[in-house]
Amino acid sequence: MSKFDDYLDFEEDYQPRGKRESRKERRESQTRDRSKYKKTDQDQRREHLKAEEPPLGGNHKRGRVLSISPEIITVAAEHQNYICTLKGALKKERTKQKNLIAVGDFVHFEVKSIDSGAITHVEKRTSFLARADNLSRRKQQLIAVNIDQVFIVMSVVAPKLKPLLIDRYILSALKGNMKPIILINKIDLLSDPPENIQAVDIAAEKMLLEEFREAYTPLKIPIVELSVTTGENLDQLKTLMHNQTSVFSGQSGVGKSSLINATLGSSLPIGDMVEKTRKGSHTTTTAELIPLQDEGFCVDTPGIKSFGVYDINPEEILLTFPDFAPFASECKFPNCTHIHEPDCAIKEDIETKKIHPLRYASYTTLLQESPPKEWE
């Protein structure tokens, strides 16, 4: 029994029966009403809130979200940082996102004191990097928004290169209207490996890197092999970052913060490798928008253990595999999934090396993660 029902029973001796039943029926009617979940009603509510939004000026300012921690949102506006909270009306928004606000958001806020404020409006986003929430796959967790490009940071060893994870990031970048760029860090370790890594492991990683180059270079997605230790290709990374808003993303230990420190001369904390697992420790705990000296921004993000793409469908997956397109038209069935159908040109081209096995392995895995009904 709910607290509301308990309260109704408690009121039984103090209110007329008709009034009490009327209140209960009204509450039950509100519970059955699903209109608040409909997209049209949500859009109307947002337009209503926008109409009530006071004009900018005076105590009402426009800023950009630099970082978010529990109950605290740091917003930069007019060369000053403000510690902000969300206004109550925004907290009631029902969206597919787990988080209502993200690093990179442009917001309007009301100044409450010399360095604090209350966010009253979030502007429409032009792009976003998001993942499926680990706890609820029906929710989308925003990592960063209003971004130009995603640096997909991987390493050749400690931790090892993961083509499937790269494809997940590529798909998320394209879904979020951003340019993907692949950074292969720690390239120096292949020629000068740590003592705790065996020669056989280095040989396997060298072979994997060669296969990766062969499979992914035709995609025309920029691939930069670099090293913080030797400085290899760091100048190329600086050029790519110039006048752009870039997000560094990847699993723990690949060197995201180290790359940012090396290119910006900053001092973000970096972690040591966990020797037993050869995986990185989490040093960046929250995403942070960092201004660049020569125009632009970069976002350092926490390392991830898993990265699921939110709400994917087969059509979007195929867009991530343009190397399939020249051969897909030769399949016997026009709606061929390239999995189990006979006379599939894609499967035949894997045997003849026209389609690289690394790419096909990623495709089949991503397809298994998409809703089956989308193929109907």
Steps between C-alpha positions, in 0.01 A plus 500: 500500500635844404549791736218678316257216576607504865435871508151452354417244768628737766274776368189281500367642827578860410372550145164423338498174304416670168795735518735220603395275210528790258862557600580131467342478153693807389827345617425170324413688182836678509675165545327357191573809290794417271494826304793638697713228340394578142756681287246755376403592855862517606579730207205722590620515859850599390359773276291623794809512722693676223224760466528568873879534480597862580716683243876497544649801672546624852491199732415260215810379316601249234789264573653163425525202731864421586454213744236316699530336841225390740266796554755746354521626142786733406399749231731747325351835399663833421848391617371374834400162642171452683396210724147420386211270577205398284179694543214286632300510175793350306534213748148387408588450133440143381747407227678197362822636653616384842658841558305817418813704448848418367844650464498735200136608537416864433268614777316804628521563873390748762778647711431442871822638646841616385600146397183286501188461292199288404475353148164583344542384139714257297550592134444249221806280444674483162686176574557252779707203612291254698496140615234260621466530875654200677208466742212567262553432129185702434680814610765697317795636698637819349880527522555835325296719265548772238822331390668516157707183510564189708854381561461123542809430710642147496839354587695220336587331829400541865211503422494330161338628181124427479350540150146423619515782756625733227201409282263572788652845534486561125131410498430725799690789342306474174169470688591808700599711196873505576816417308685190628881504517697196618807554720727199554712589803812339654634405159852509647426194716511273195871571455586563865257290708488498882675210673172354625367443146621185326643500150225269375238756608683779320516290183124437519428871549721591205305258283168639625612856421595397146159339452333809642682729258401276210134487606439861608716717275253464206223654717660845461466563873817677619734266690791650693763280664676691776699486821513732798838352598676573169280787384420320174220676306398725792530801268248335267263458796538869590411593142188284511393664827545859378177703500293187567307362796633148546416225747761243601330170572610143555560239764711554812875495456523592131651840585224755437610737777867450410431604140314811616782590740759452224316714246373774734775509760236442770524278807200270505551202736613179333492145636733203512435173326363214708774245430287188550230598249701745287207738526501860610373635827226763499655844556253719312171464687286761323500651153651847477492763224846659471555826301793496255745788477470531121120475468286196561432260785575143593313265731675246719267215592517218756627167374237238426491125550218446250340719237156407373343697216154630590199416282679363195333351194639303204476793258725710723740210542536460123586871469796427726619235254530684166751236390204260470305725262673412168421131551165500683306559177627164373321307777214275389250660740452880509452500879793266563638527853831344389472247780305186408364554147623289206685662210616791716765701316642644822573157648652388171719811491636422846638175361659687209638771736296781341335549841740485793412244771555762773229717350255213458556386860411850624196514273353173626554598864334840456213336314434268793466806723232662282125428531404209267170664404686766306567249221134431437 
